[in-house]
């Protein structure tokens, strides 16, 4: 992600919340935060509705009076079910400010192109979120999205069954601090697994391969860990 925030997900269930309003926000009125805690059930957030409710609960506990909170999550199409949802289309038009009143982005395009820093991406309490070099490192965020904030049109699950599973399934990952080497990966049950950009002409955007894994040399590898799209 090259120091950009978007394209993200996580085992503890941490995610990003934004107010889906379109009016300018007062400088001291939080409309963006990273959740300080997950719901306690991995990537099972209760779907988009449950994730939105979790955002609203944390925001209210932090003193926010806003009600139109949306989790930055995409969903995948389900056979006989609803159409896919892109995270970028459910968060409003901006602008968004963090708990300290610092403007994160003026609009959706700005949100997906600005080089955001760890110091800007705070939780609802106004606290820094641990990143690379911190203990523990909690820079993984749930989004199920690509770097433009859209769902991934591939056959493999990238949203943990549209945020209803804490076991079976997989979810798209990214890092709020932009630190790699594998800034955009998918959490899988296979050690050293990673989605990588598919060769030109492939019907899919991504291929799943086993990568370097120093913790278990018995696992065969097929590629080197690298950022998605690199």
C-alpha positions in Angstrom: 0.0 0.0 0.0 3.0 2.2 0.0 2.1 4.2 3.2 -1.5 4.4 2.1 -4.1 3.0 4.4 -6.7 1.4 2.2 -6.9 -2.2 1.1 -7.2 -3.9 4.5 -8.6 -7.0 7.7 -7.7 -8.9 10.9 -7.8 -11.8 13.3 -8.9 -9.7 16.3 -11.6 -8.0 14.2 -10.4 -4.4 14.2 -11.8 -2.2 11.5 -12.3 1.4 10.4 -15.3 3.5 11.1 -16.5 6.6 9.3 -19.6 8.8 9.4 -21.6 8.5 6.2 -22.6 12.2 6.3 -22.1 14.7 3.5 -21.9 18.0 5.4 -18.7 19.6 6.5 -17.7 18.5 10.0 -16.6 20.8 12.7 -12.8 20.6 13.4 -13.4 19.0 16.8 -16.1 16.6 15.7 -14.8 13.0 15.2 -16.0 11.3 12.0 -13.2 8.7 11.5 -11.6 6.2 13.8 -10.0 2.8 14.0 -11.8 0.5 16.5 -9.9 0.2 19.7 -11.4 -3.3 20.2 -13.1 -5.9 18.0 -16.4 -7.5 18.7 -14.7 -10.5 20.3 -15.6 -13.1 17.6 -12.8 -12.7 15.1 -14.1 -11.6 11.6 -17.7 -12.5 12.6 -19.0 -9.0 12.9 -22.6 -9.9 12.4 -22.5 -8.8 8.8 -22.4 -5.1 7.7 -25.2 -4.2 10.1 -23.3 -5.7 13.1 -20.1 -4.0 12.1 -21.9 -0.6 11.8 -23.5 -1.1 15.2 -20.1 -1.9 16.7 -18.7 1.4 15.3 -21.7 3.3 16.7 -21.3 1.7 20.2 -17.7 2.6 20.4 -18.2 6.1 19.1 -21.0 6.7 21.6 -18.9 5.5 24.5 -16.2 8.0 23.4 -18.7 10.8 23.6 -19.8 11.1 19.9 -23.4 12.1 19.2 -23.3 11.0 15.6 -25.5 8.0 14.6 -24.7 7.4 11.0 -21.5 5.4 11.5 -20.4 2.9 8.8 -17.7 0.3 8.9 -15.2 0.5 6.0 -16.0 -3.0 4.7 -16.8 -4.5 1.3 -18.9 -7.6 0.8 -18.8 -10.3 -2.0 -21.7 -11.4 -4.1 -23.5 -14.5 -2.8 -25.4 -16.9 -5.0 -29.1 -16.2 -4.8 -28.2 -13.4 -2.3 -27.6 -9.6 -2.4 -25.2 -7.9 -4.8 -21.7 -7.1 -3.7 -21.0 -3.9 -1.8 -18.0 -1.7 -2.1 -16.7 -0.1 1.1 -16.1 3.3 -0.7 -19.8 3.5 -1.6 -21.2 3.1 1.9 -19.2 5.7 3.8 -20.7 9.0 2.5 -18.8 11.8 0.8 -16.7 13.2 3.6 -14.9 15.2 4.9 -13.6 13.1 7.8 -11.7 14.1 10.9 -10.1 12.0 13.6 -10.7 12.2 17.3 -8.1 15.1 17.6 -9.9 17.1 14.9 -7.2 16.5 12.2 -8.7 16.1 8.8 -8.1 12.6 7.4 -9.6 13.3 3.9 -11.9 15.8 2.2 -13.7 13.3 0.0 -13.7 9.7 -1.1 -11.1 10.1 -3.8 -8.8 12.0 -1.3 -9.3 9.1 1.2 -8.0 6.6 -1.3 -5.1 8.7 -2.6 -3.7 10.6 0.4 -0.6 9.3 2.1 -2.0 8.9 5.6 0.3 8.4 8.6 0.0 6.3 11.7 -0.2 9.5 13.8 -3.3 10.5 11.9 -5.2 7.2 12.1 -6.3 7.1 15.7 -8.9 5.1 17.6 -12.1 6.5 18.9 -10.3 7.5 22.2 -7.8 9.6 20.3 -5.0 7.1 20.9 -2.4 5.8 18.5 -2.9 2.3 17.1 0.2 0.0 17.4 2.0 -0.6 14.1 5.2 -2.3 13.0 7.9 -2.1 15.7 5.3 -1.9 18.5 4.3 -4.7 20.9 1.9 -6.0 20.1 1.7 -5.0 16.4 -2.0 -4.4 15.6 -1.7 -2.7 12.2 -3.9 -5.3 10.4 -7.4 -4.0 9.6 -10.5 -5.7 8.3 -11.9 -4.3 4.9 -12.3 -7.1 2.4 -11.4 -4.4 -0.2 -8.8 -3.5 -2.8 -6.7 -0.3 -2.6 -9.6 1.6 -4.3 -12.1 0.5 -1.7 -13.9 -2.1 -3.9 -14.6 -5.7 -3.3 -12.3 -8.3 -5.0 -14.1 -10.0 -7.9 -12.4 -13.4 -7.4 -13.8 -16.8 -6.7 -12.1 -17.2 -3.2 -13.6 -15.7 -0.1 -12.1 -12.4 0.9 -14.7 -11.3 3.4 -15.0 -14.2 5.9 -18.4 -15.0 4.5 -19.4 -11.4 4.4 -18.3 -10.8 8.0 -20.3 -13.7 9.5 -17.5 -16.3 10.1 -14.8 -16.5 12.7 -13.4 -19.8 11.4 -14.0 -21.0 7.9 -13.2 -18.5 5.2 -10.6 -15.8 4.6 -10.4 -12.0 4.5 -8.4 -9.3 2.8 -5.8 -7.7 4.9 -3.8 -4.4 4.9 -1.8 -2.2 7.3 -2.9 1.1 8.7 0.8 2.2 9.0 1.6 1.1 5.5 4.5 -1.1 6.7 5.1 -4.4 4.9 6.6 -6.3 3.3 3.2 -7.8 2.7 0.9 -4.9 3.1 -2.1 -6.5 1.3 -2.5 -10.1 2.1 -5.4 -12.5 2.9 -5.6 -14.4 6.2 -5.7 -18.1 5.4 -5.4 -21.3 7.4 -2.3 -22.2 5.4 1.0 -21.1 6.9 2.8 -18.7 4.5 -0.1 -18.3 2.1 -0.6 -15.1 0.2 -2.6 -13.7 -2.6 -0.4 -12.2 -5.4 -1.3 -10.3 -8.5 -2.2 -12.7 -11.3 -0.2 -12.8 -14.6 -1.5 -10.5 -17.4 -4.3 -12.2 -19.3 -5.5 -14.3 -16.3 -9.3 -14.4 -15.7 -8.7 -13.6 -12.0 -6.9 -10.6 -10.5 -5.1 -12.7 -7.9 -3.5 -16.1 -7.5 -3.0 -17.9 -4.2 0.6 -19.2 -3.6 2.7 -20.4 -0.7 5.5 -18.0 0.1 8.6 -17.9 2.2 8.1 -19.2 5.7 11.0 -19.3 8.1 8.9 -20.8 10.9 8.3 -24.0 9.1 10.9 -25.0 6.4 8.8 -28.2 5.6 6.2 -26.0 3.8 7.1 -25.8 0.1 7.1 -22.2 -1.3 6.1 -20.9 -4.7 6.8 -17.1 -4.4 8.3 -14.4 -2.2 6.1 -12.3 0.0 5.3 -8.9 -1.6 2.7 -6.2 -1.6 -0.4 -6.9 -3.7 0.0 -5.5 -7.2 3.8 -5.3 -6.9 
